[in-house]
Amino acid sequence: MADNVNHPAHYKSASGLEAIDVIDAFTEDLVGAEAVCTSQVLKYTLRWKHKNGLEDLKKAEWYLNRLIKKLERRNSNEEVCAGE
């Protein structure tokens, strides 16, 4: 019987690797918006083919663009502060 709460099929690879384990491994050193956005990008990218198709890819793109904008703002602010 499928366990759609604890182990949904759209979050599991053919070899049994689960998306949550991949996300945990790649975000363990991130905090705040970096962790959230990276997690969402991974989640939607990993499941797109087995759940919502193009919609999931667009969601991944939305979170990736959000992360890029935050990092660009941070880098811009660091440059301003470094010049003071």
MDTraj code that builds the backbone (N, CA, C; nanometers):
import mdtraj as md
import numpy as np

residues = "MET ALA ASP ASN VAL ASN HIS PRO ALA HIS TYR LYS SER ALA SER GLY LEU GLU ALA ILE ASP VAL ILE ASP ALA PHE THR GLU ASP LEU VAL GLY ALA GLU ALA VAL CYS THR SER GLN VAL LEU LYS TYR THR LEU ARG TRP LYS HIS LYS ASN GLY LEU GLU ASP LEU LYS LYS ALA GLU TRP TYR LEU ASN ARG LEU ILE LYS LYS LEU GLU ARG ARG ASN SER ASN GLU GLU VAL CYS ALA GLY GLU".split()
xyz = np.array([
    [0.0847, -0.1190, 0.0000],
    [0.0000, 0.0000, 0.0000],
    [0.0891, 0.1252, 0.0000],
    [0.0545, 0.2209, -0.0814],
    [0.1301, 0.3461, -0.0918],
    [0.1120, 0.4294, 0.0352],
    [0.2205, 0.4935, 0.0767],
    [0.2175, 0.5817, 0.1941],
    [0.2357, 0.7247, 0.1456],
    [0.1256, 0.7883, 0.1086],
    [0.1316, 0.9229, 0.0512],
    [0.1619, 1.0318, 0.1515],
    [0.1617, 1.0007, 0.2794],
    [0.1953, 1.0994, 0.3818],
    [0.3450, 1.0964, 0.4113],
    [0.3987, 0.9809, 0.4383],
    [0.5386, 0.9690, 0.4796],
    [0.6365, 0.9437, 0.3654],
    [0.5918, 0.8789, 0.2604],
    [0.6806, 0.8437, 0.1494],
    [0.6072, 0.8520, 0.0155],
    [0.5635, 0.9727, -0.0238],
    [0.4907, 0.9843, -0.1508],
    [0.5802, 0.9464, -0.2696],
    [0.5221, 0.8782, -0.3651],
    [0.5972, 0.8289, -0.4801],
    [0.6637, 0.9409, -0.5597],
    [0.6007, 1.0584, -0.5680],
    [0.6577, 1.1676, -0.6480],
    [0.7798, 1.2319, -0.5818],
    [0.8134, 1.1892, -0.4602],
    [0.9340, 1.2371, -0.3914],
    [1.0378, 1.1265, -0.3760],
    [1.0234, 1.0184, -0.4490],
    [1.1147, 0.9047, -0.4357],
    [1.1682, 0.8661, -0.5732],
    [1.3005, 0.8432, -0.5795],
    [1.3612, 0.8009, -0.7057],
    [1.3381, 0.6515, -0.7265],
    [1.3705, 0.6048, -0.8451],
    [1.3554, 0.4622, -0.8764],
    [1.4417, 0.3755, -0.7842],
    [1.5543, 0.4323, -0.7382],
    [1.6430, 0.3568, -0.6490],
    [1.6009, 0.3658, -0.5026],
    [1.4974, 0.4451, -0.4736],
    [1.4492, 0.4567, -0.3364],
    [1.4968, 0.5807, -0.2630],
    [1.5829, 0.6601, -0.3253],
    [1.6306, 0.7837, -0.2636],
    [1.5149, 0.8826, -0.2538],
    [1.4988, 0.9419, -0.1358],
    [1.3872, 1.0345, -0.1164],
    [1.4336, 1.1796, -0.1232],
    [1.3477, 1.2622, -0.1794],
    [1.3786, 1.4047, -0.1964],
    [1.4157, 1.4706, -0.0641],
    [1.3487, 1.4357, 0.0433],
    [1.3753, 1.4989, 0.1728],
    [1.5195, 1.4757, 0.2168],
    [1.5736, 1.3587, 0.1845],
    [1.7125, 1.3291, 0.2210],
    [1.8100, 1.4115, 0.1379],
    [1.7786, 1.4294, 0.0107],
    [1.8611, 1.5142, -0.0770],
    [1.8564, 1.6580, -0.0269],
    [1.7374, 1.7068, 0.0023],
    [1.7193, 1.8442, 0.0498],
    [1.7941, 1.8658, 0.1805],
    [1.7800, 1.7729, 0.2739],
    [1.8521, 1.7837, 0.4018],
    [2.0030, 1.7925, 0.3799],
    [2.0555, 1.7064, 0.2940],
    [2.1997, 1.7015, 0.2699],
    [2.2531, 1.8310, 0.2090],
    [2.1759, 1.8907, 0.1195],
    [2.2252, 2.0084, 0.0483],
    [2.1888, 2.1411, 0.1127],
    [2.1123, 2.1389, 0.2201],
    [2.0756, 2.2643, 0.2862],
    [2.1191, 2.2699, 0.4317],
    [2.1933, 2.1698, 0.4781],
    [2.2276, 2.1645, 0.6199],
    [2.3102, 2.2839, 0.6668],
    [2.3818, 2.3491, 0.5776],
    [2.4638, 2.4645, 0.6170],
    [2.3984, 2.5981, 0.5806],
    [2.2727, 2.5949, 0.5391],
    [2.2020, 2.7170, 0.5017],
    [2.1028, 2.7561, 0.6106],
    [2.0709, 2.8851, 0.6156],
    [1.9712, 2.9332, 0.7119],
    [1.8772, 3.0314, 0.6430],
    [1.7642, 3.0543, 0.7054],
    [1.6695, 3.1554, 0.6587],
    [1.6256, 3.1361, 0.5160],
    [1.6173, 3.2479, 0.4439],
    [1.5676, 3.2468, 0.3064],
    [1.6533, 3.1595, 0.2152],
    [1.7828, 3.1520, 0.2404],
    [1.8684, 3.0657, 0.1579],
    [1.8246, 2.9202, 0.1700],
    [1.7981, 2.8767, 0.2915],
    [1.7549, 2.7382, 0.3142],
    [1.6181, 2.7133, 0.2525],
    [1.5255, 2.8059, 0.2741],
    [1.3889, 2.7889, 0.2232],
    [1.3880, 2.7858, 0.0708],
    [1.4486, 2.8851, 0.0089],
    [1.4457, 2.8929, -0.1375],
    [1.5185, 2.7748, -0.2014],
    [1.6338, 2.7383, -0.1478],
    [1.7080, 2.6248, -0.2020],
    [1.6269, 2.4964, -0.1876],
    [1.5646, 2.4786, -0.0728],
    [1.4813, 2.3600, -0.0499],
    [1.3677, 2.3527, -0.1503],
    [1.3030, 2.4647, -0.1749],
    [1.1901, 2.4664, -0.2678],
    [1.2352, 2.4401, -0.4108],
    [1.3480, 2.4975, -0.4499],
    [1.4013, 2.4727, -0.5837],
    [1.4275, 2.3230, -0.6016],
    [1.4919, 2.2631, -0.5031],
    [1.5204, 2.1199, -0.5109],
    [1.3910, 2.0380, -0.5153],
    [1.2985, 2.0693, -0.4262],
    [1.1726, 1.9947, -0.4188],
    [1.0995, 1.9946, -0.5519],
    [1.0773, 2.1136, -0.6070],
    [1.0010, 2.1222, -0.7312],
    [1.0767, 2.0632, -0.8493],
    [1.2086, 2.0764, -0.8506],
    [1.2885, 2.0204, -0.9588],
    [1.2888, 1.8679, -0.9529],
    [1.2956, 1.8137, -0.8326],
    [1.2988, 1.6682, -0.8182],
    [1.1660, 1.6018, -0.8537],
    [1.0561, 1.6690, -0.8291],
    [0.9262, 1.6034, -0.8470],
    [0.8532, 1.6377, -0.9760],
    [0.9008, 1.7352, -1.0531],
    [0.8215, 1.7899, -1.1633],
    [0.7680, 1.6850, -1.2594],
    [0.8487, 1.5875, -1.2923],
    [0.8091, 1.4889, -1.3926],
    [0.6986, 1.3957, -1.3416],
    [0.6874, 1.3817, -1.2101],
    [0.5935, 1.2858, -1.1526],
    [0.4738, 1.3502, -1.0837],
    [0.4672, 1.4839, -1.0851],
    [0.3535, 1.5471, -1.0183],
    [0.2881, 1.6530, -1.1071],
    [0.3413, 1.7736, -1.1106],
    [0.2704, 1.8835, -1.1774],
    [0.3385, 1.9370, -1.3032],
    [0.4369, 1.8666, -1.3536],
    [0.4998, 1.9044, -1.4800],
    [0.5522, 2.0469, -1.4842],
    [0.5171, 2.1175, -1.5885],
    [0.5652, 2.2532, -1.6123],
    [0.5354, 2.3462, -1.4953],
    [0.4211, 2.3282, -1.4307],
    [0.3876, 2.4123, -1.3150],
    [0.4945, 2.4017, -1.2055],
    [0.5424, 2.2812, -1.1790],
    [0.6467, 2.2646, -1.0784],
    [0.7778, 2.3296, -1.1222],
    [0.8108, 2.3212, -1.2506],
    [0.9321, 2.3877, -1.2994],
    [0.9218, 2.5388, -1.2862],
    [0.8029, 2.5923, -1.3091],
    [0.7834, 2.7368, -1.2923],
    [0.7929, 2.7764, -1.1456],
    [0.7458, 2.6920, -1.0558],
    [0.7606, 2.7189, -0.9123],
    [0.9073, 2.7165, -0.8735],
    [0.9813, 2.6190, -0.9243],
    [1.1251, 2.6127, -0.8966],
    [1.1944, 2.7389, -0.9467],
    [1.1568, 2.7827, -1.0652],
    [1.2135, 2.9051, -1.1238],
    [1.1821, 3.0264, -1.0354],
    [1.0592, 3.0331, -0.9836],
    [1.0186, 3.1457, -0.8987],
    [1.1069, 3.1523, -0.7743],
    [1.1280, 3.0389, -0.7087],
    [1.2117, 3.0374, -0.5889],
    [1.3582, 3.0638, -0.6221],
    [1.4057, 3.0142, -0.7353],
    [1.5433, 3.0406, -0.7760],
    [1.5635, 3.1890, -0.8038],
    [1.4697, 3.2516, -0.8739],
    [1.4800, 3.3955, -0.9003],
    [1.4760, 3.4761, -0.7708],
    [1.3934, 3.4334, -0.6767],
    [1.3860, 3.5015, -0.5465],
    [1.5205, 3.4928, -0.4740],
    [1.5808, 3.3749, -0.4754],
    [1.7107, 3.3567, -0.4108],
    [1.8178, 3.4414, -0.4791],
    [1.8180, 3.4428, -0.6105],
    [1.9160, 3.5231, -0.6847],
    [1.9020, 3.6707, -0.6492],
    [1.7799, 3.7213, -0.6447],
    [1.7580, 3.8628, -0.6107],
    [1.8066, 3.8940, -0.4699],
    [1.7799, 3.8048, -0.3753],
    [1.8265, 3.8269, -0.2379],
    [1.9789, 3.8304, -0.2322],
    [2.0436, 3.7394, -0.3027],
    [2.1897, 3.7354, -0.3027],
    [2.2487, 3.8570, -0.3736],
    [2.1862, 3.9010, -0.4817],
    [2.2338, 4.0207, -0.5517],
    [2.2216, 4.1441, -0.4615],
    [2.1097, 4.1547, -0.3900],
    [2.0929, 4.2684, -0.2969],
    [2.1971, 4.2629, -0.1865],
    [2.2199, 4.1438, -0.1324],
    [2.3189, 4.1290, -0.0257],
    [2.4573, 4.1675, -0.0764],
    [2.4942, 4.1184, -0.1940],
    [2.6250, 4.1502, -0.2501],
    [2.6373, 4.2992, -0.2782],
    [2.5310, 4.3608, -0.3241],
    [2.5311, 4.5031, -0.3514],
    [2.5498, 4.5813, -0.2218],
    [2.4817, 4.5402, -0.1159],
    [2.4944, 4.6072, 0.0146],
    [2.6334, 4.5894, 0.0729],
    [2.6935, 4.4723, 0.0527],
    [2.8294, 4.4481, 0.1031],
    [2.9290, 4.5385, 0.0317],
    [2.9098, 4.5594, -0.0985],
    [2.9994, 4.6463, -0.1733],
    [2.9879, 4.7903, -0.1259],
    [2.8658, 4.8352, -0.0978],
    [2.8443, 4.9711, -0.0480],
    [2.9107, 4.9872, 0.0875],
    [2.8917, 4.8910, 0.1759],
    [2.9502, 4.8994, 0.3103],
    [3.1022, 4.8912, 0.3045],
    [3.1561, 4.8132, 0.2136],
    [3.3018, 4.7993, 0.2041],
    [3.3657, 4.9296, 0.1587],
    [3.2931, 5.0102, 0.0831],
    [3.3473, 5.1357, 0.0329],
    [3.3390, 5.2502, 0.1316],
    [3.2717, 5.2299, 0.2436],
    [3.2558, 5.3375, 0.3410],
    [3.3782, 5.3557, 0.4282],
])
top = md.Topology()
chain = top.add_chain()
for i, resn in enumerate(residues, 1):
    res = top.add_residue(resn, chain, resSeq=i)
    for name in ("N", "CA", "C"):
        top.add_atom(name, md.element.get_by_symbol(name[0]), res)
traj = md.Trajectory(xyz[None], top)
